[in-house]
Amino acid sequence: MAGSVSEFDPDGTRLPVKIDTATNGEFAPIALPPHVAKAVAEAQRAAGDNARRLGLGRRAFLTTSCGAATALLALNRAHAAAGRTGGYYDLPADAALDTQVADATLAKREFVFDVQGHHVNPTGAWIGKLPPDRRPLQGLPNATCREGSDAEVLGYLRCFGADRFLKDVFLDSDTDMMVLSFVPAPYDRQPLTIEEAAATRALAKALDGTDRLLLHCPVNPNAPDGLAPMDRAVAEFKISAWKTYTQYGPAGPASGFFLDDPTHGIPFIEKARALGVPMIAIHKGIPFSKQGYEFSTCVDVGRAAKLFPDVTFLIYHAGYDPDVEEKAYDPASTGGIDTLVKSLADNGIAPGSNVYAELGSTWRFLMLRDPTQAAHALGKLIKACGPDRVLWGTDSVWYGSPQDQIQAFRAFQIAPELRERHGYPELTPALKARILGRNAMTPYGIAEPRFLKRADADPIGRIRRAYDQSPDPAFETYGPRNRREFLAFKRLHG
């Protein structure tokens, strides 16, 4: 955006790869490893040097693909110095100074379908149920955005609303489609109701009936009248799947449920099938607490998939737990992705079956901190679920625009040593294209060529082409970055 002034970061202080401690609010922020913190400083210095060498201002340089390459190369050097070499960003050094070289790896060339996105409704009915002194999300950095700077007490919530969501996702990233999902909350205190999500979908609706946004319906099977929203969701909204949290319950994490629980799980799955929407997205991993930890693991996934072979199970976060180090598969492990791999193996759920693993928050956490763990996580999931059963998700808008996650994934490679030792696949452009978008087309019933033809001419496509002439990405995360912000975020539901 040379020649224009940024609304968000005119001095170019923010890196395009957002290397920070932000979370999606479902787990407490964890300090960056020392070598990663050093990589931030190195990337900042390199950005200034590279901008001067190219005759650009810092901000103008950082909005190019060379800016993203500069940050990813700094991470490579820092990880290598720390001995974390099981994965790496496969970029030549020239990518930091040559846009054509950087674009060869980082630029858009595939259909990107993100199956996990979020935003909140800044004027929804949930606001009226808050205590008078409650200011949800006010402590988060983005709460000072321009859209929220008015005299209205809760006006800052516009910083997390539909307009910012659509800009971050469809203008500032290469995302073509997204599924708008939900957070765990009682039905009467959802920060985004299904009605409000449908209104956001209408804002993004493409020509000829093609939707860029698809909807889930939140279901709390273990709450009073837990299945009640399902009939209305099918009758009034075009929903694509059901979203549930097995570790969420009316009495806290210890009151969670298993998918094959005859009291809650099985009736829920049977009703989903009976209503003609036999696809369920389940939050697994990222435990809210160690209380009731077993409900956050994937021990029940294989059992449910075996009981209901005609139902599709989307395992959000792929069972990842930030407190469990991802290594080569260990069947004795009781946490993390290994619980999904073991559950599938123990129940005879072969790769390419009815279980998909989703990468939201999992990839974002690992791509910054530990490429060796990232390599093990991706390798295990591709082997256990199948190359066509790993889905792209980013958990944005909590991480701001998902563009840096997309670019990092395009560049990432599993080291040959790990591939040879553990049978992990090489992450070829074709395999990455599957994960970034094509894999989700099957469960969600999307025809890629028809969608892309329409999307090129729809309102968002036209706006995106004009915006690309002078982009102004925020390069900012919105989720909590420290314990104070995290505790404030957890009080969101009052």
N, C-alpha and C positions, 0 to 999 in steps of 0.2 A: 504494500500500500504506500509506495513511495509518493511523496508529494501531498499526502493528506495527514491529518492529525488523528491519532487514535483516541477514541472515547475512553478506552479501558487502560491503556498502558503507554502513554506517549513517549516515555523515556526508555522503553524497551527493557524494563527490569524483570519481566517474567519470561521464563523459558517456554518454548512451545511443547516440550515434554515436561509435564507438570510433576516434578520430582519432589513430593512432599508426603506427609503422613495422613492425608485425608482418608476417611473411611466412608462407607455407606450408612453409618449410624447404627449398624447391627453389631459392630465390635469396636472396642476402644482403640484409639490410635496407638501405634507402636513406633517408637523412635526409629529413625533411619539408621542402618548400620554406619559406623564411622566412615568407611570407605565410600559409601554412597553420598553422605553429606559432603565429603571432599569433592566428589564428582560434580556436585552442583556448582561449587566455587570454580572448578576448572572449566565447566561449560560456560559459565558467565564470562570468564576471561577470554576463552576461545571465541565466543560470540562477538565480543568487542573487537578482537584482532581480525577476525574474518570479515566483519562488516567494513572495517577500515580498508582491508585489502581489496574489497570489491567496490569501494567508494559508496557504500550505503550507510544510512543511519542504522542504529541498533535495531529499532523497532521494525524498519523495513526489512532488514536482513532476517530477523527472527520469524517473519511471516512467510518466508520462502522455505522450500524443502531443504535448503542448505542449513537453515536454522535448526530444523528437527534433526538432521544428520549430525550436526555439531553436538547436540545434546546426547544422542545415542552413542556416538563415538566416544564421548567422555565417559559414559557409563561402561562401555567396553573396556577402556583402559583401567578404570577403577576396579571393576570386577576381576580383570586378569591379575592385577597387582595383589588382590586379596585371595587369589587362588580359586575363584569361582568361575571355572571355564567349561562347565558342562553344557552351556548354551552361550550364544553370542549374537550380536547384531551384525549381520553379514553385509557390511557396507565398506566400500573402498575409502581410503583417506580422502581422495579427491571429492567425495560427496559433500564435504563441508564447504567447498568453494566453487563447485561446478553444478549448476542447477540441473543440467541434463543428466549428469551422473547420479545425483540424488533422486531425481524423478524416476530413473530407471527402476529403482527399488520401492520408493515411497509413494509415488503418485498413483492415483486411482486407475484401476484397470479391471475391476471385478465388481460384481453385484454384492453389496454389503447389506445384510439383513440382521439387525440387532434384536435379539429376542428378549431383552430385559432393559426397559427404560422406566424412569419415574419422574413425576413432578407433583407439586401440591397445588390445590386450588386456593388462591389467596383470599377469596371471598365466600368460601363454601360454608355449608351449614355447621361444619365442625367448629368453626370459629365461635359460634354462639354457645357452645358447650364448654368453652375454656373458662377457668376461674378468672375473675376480673384482672388479676395482676399477672396472668400468664402471658409470656411473650415468646412463643415457640420460634425457634430458628434465629432469634435476634442476635445471638452471640456468634453466628457464623460469618465469615469474612464477606461473603457476597451480599449480606443484608444491607450494605451501604450503597447498593447500585443506584443508578440514576432513576430507574423506574419506580423505586420505592422511596424516593426522597420527597415525600409530601407530608402534610400535617396530620394525616390519618394515623392513628396509633399503631395499627397493624399493617400499614401501607407497605412496609418493607417486604412483606410476604410476596409482593409482585416479583421480587427478584428471583423467586423460585417457581413462578407460574408458567402458563402455557406459552406465552410469547418468547420468554427467554429459552424455554425448552426447545421450541421449534427452531430458533436461531442456532443454538448450540449444536443441535443434532443434524438439521438439514441444510444449514448454510455453512457452518464452520467445521463440518466433518463430511466424509464421503459416504455417510450412511444413506441408503436408498429407502429402506423400510425399517420400522421398529415396532416392537410389541410394547404397549403401555401396560405395565404391571402395577402391583399394589404392595403396600407395606403391611405388616401385621398390626391390626387394631380392631377394637370392637366395631361392629357394623355401624353404630351411631356416631363413631368418632373417627371415621376414615378421613385422612387429610385430602384424599381424592376419592370421590364416590364414582360408581360406574356411570352415573348420569353425567358427571363432570368430565370423566374421561372420554365419553362419547362426544361431548362438545369440543374437546381438543381434537379428537379424530376428525370432526367436521372441518376444523380450521385447516387441516392438512390434506383434505380429501382431494384426490387427483381426478382428472377427467375420465369420462366413460366408466365410472363406477369402480375404479381401482383405488384402493386405500393404501396410503403410505404408513398409516398407523393401524395396528390391529389391537384388539382389546382382550384382556383376561377378565374373569370375574372372581373377586376374592371370596373364599369359602373358609369358614372356621367350623369344621365338622364337630368339634368337641365343645362348642358353645351352645347355650340354649337356643333352640330353633336354628341350629347351625347350618342346615341345608336349605333353609327357607329362601335365600336369595336366588337359588338356582333356577326355579321355574320362571321367575320374572325376568332373569337375565336372558334366558333363551327366547322368551316371548317378545321382549321389547328391544333387545340389543343384539347386534351381530357379534357375538363373542367367539373367540377362537380357541379358548382353553380355560381351565379353572386354575386358580392360584391358591396354594395353601401352604401353611407352615406347621409341620408336624411337631415342632418344639414350642408352639404357641398355644396357650390355653387360658381359660378364664381365671385360673388360680396361679398363673405363672408358668415358668418352664417345666416344672415338675408335673404339670397337668397336661403334658403333650400327649400325642397318640401315635400309634404305628399305622402304616398304610394297610396292613392286614389285620388290624384290630376289628373284631366282629361287631363292636359297639359303635365305633366312629368311622374307621377307615374303609371297611368293606361297604357299608351302606352308602358312603360318599361316592366311591368308585362305581358302584352299581347304578346310582342315580345319574352320574355323569354319562354313563354308557346309555342308559335308558332315554336320556334327553337328547341323544344324538350328537353329543360333543365329547367323544371318548379320549380326551387329551388333558392331562393333569400336570401342571408345573409345580414342583415341590421344592421348597427351600430345604436344602440339606447342607450340613456343615455350618461354618461361621456361627458357633453356638452363642446364644444370648447370655448364657452363664453355664457354669459347670453343673448346676442343679438340673437334673433331668437330662444329662448330657446324651444319654443313649438315644433320645428322640431326635437329636440333631445328626446322628450318624446315618449311614445308608444300609444298616443291617436288614431293614425291612423291604428295601427296594426290589431285590431279586425275588423275594417271596411274593410280593404283590404282582410283579411282572409275570411270574409263572402262573399265578392264579387267574390273571386277566390278560391273556396273550393278545386280545383284540383292543386293548387300551394302550395308549402311548403315554409314557412317563418321561417328563422332562426334568432332569435333576439339576436344579439351579445351584450354582457354585460348585457343582460336581462333587459335593461332600467335603470341600476344602476347609481346613481349620487353620487359621494363622498361627496357632500355638503348636501345631504338629509339623515337623520338618518333613518335606516331601523327598523321599529317597527312592531307590529301586523297590519294587513291590515286595512287601513283607506280609504274608497272610496272618501273622500274629499281631499285626498292628490293630489298635482299637480306636483309631481316629484318623481323620483326613480321607484323602482320595482312596487309600487302600481299602477302606470299608466298603466303598462302592465296588471296586474291583473284586473283592472277595465275595460280596453278596451276589454278584452276577455269576461268578464261577460256581459257587456252592449250589446255585439253583438252576444251573444249566442254561443261563441266558447268554447265548452266543453273540459275538460281534454282529452287528447288523440287525439285531432284534428290535424289541419295542421299548428300549431304554436309550435316551439321549442324555449326554452330559453337557451342561452349559457353563460358560467361562466367566460370567459376570463377577466382578470383584476379585476372583481368583487370579485371572491374568493380570489385572491392574496391580495387585499387590506384589506378585512375583516378578513381573517384568522390570520393576524398578530395583528390587532388593536382591534377588538371587537368581541368576540365569540357570544355575545348575538345578535348583528346585523347579524352576519353570520348565526345564527340559524333561525332568522326570514326570512332572504333572501331565504335560501334553503327551509324552510318550506312552505313559500308562493308560491314559484315557483313550487314545487312538487305538491301542492294542485291544483293550478290554471291550470297548463299545463299538469299535469299528470306525474307519476313516469317514464314513458317511453319517456317523451318529454323534459327532462333536459339534456343538452349536456356539455361534458367536453371540456374546452378550457383554455389556459394559457396565450395567448398573448406573448409567448416567441418568439423571442430571447431577447426581451427587459428586461425580468426578469432573463436572464441567463437560465441555465438548469431548466426545470420545475420539477425536481425530488422532491424538497422540497414541492411544491404545491401538488404533488401526495401523498407524505407521510403524509402531514398534513390532506388531505382529507380522507385518509384511517383511520386515527385515530379519526377524528372528530365525535362528537355526539351531538345531540340536547338534552338539559336537559329534564328529564321527566316532570318537571313542565310546561314547554312551550308546550310539546307534548300534555299533558292533557288539558291545557287551550285553545289551539288554534287548536287542531286537526292535528298537524304536525306529520309526520310519524317518527318512529325510523329509524335511518340510519343503516340498517343492512348491512352485507357484500354483500348480493345479490343486494340490492338497490344501494350501492356504485358501484358495478361492472357494473350495468346498466349505471349509469351516467358516469363512467370513460371510457366506450367504447361501450357497446352493444347498447345503445340508438341510437348512430350515424350510426350504420350499416344499419338501415332501410332506412333513407333518402339517404344515400350515396351508397346503394346497395352492401354492403360488406358481404361476407359469412365468418364468423369468423373461423370455423374449417379449411377450405381450406386455408385461408390466413395464419393462424398460422403454419400449416404444412409446407408451402412453406417458410415462413419467418425464420423458424428455420434453414433452410439450405442455405438461400440466403447469399450474400456477407456480408451484415450488420450483420446478425445473427452470422456468423463465426467470424467477427471482434469483435463483442461485447463479445463473449465467451472468446476470447484471452485477450481482454482489461480488463475484469473483474478480471483477475489474478493480475493486478497491476493498478487499476484505479487512475486517477488523475483529479478529477473534480475541476473546477475553483472556485466554491462557490462564484460567483460574478454576480451582476446584471449589465445590460448595459444601461438601460434607465436613464433619468435625475433624479438626487437626490436632487437638490436644484433649486432655481429660476434662478440663472445664467445659469446653464446647461439647464434648461427648455427653456429659451429664445433663447439660441443658437440652441437648437433642433428645435424650431419652425421656425427658419430661414432656415431650411434644404432645402426648396423648392425655396429659393431665391426670 
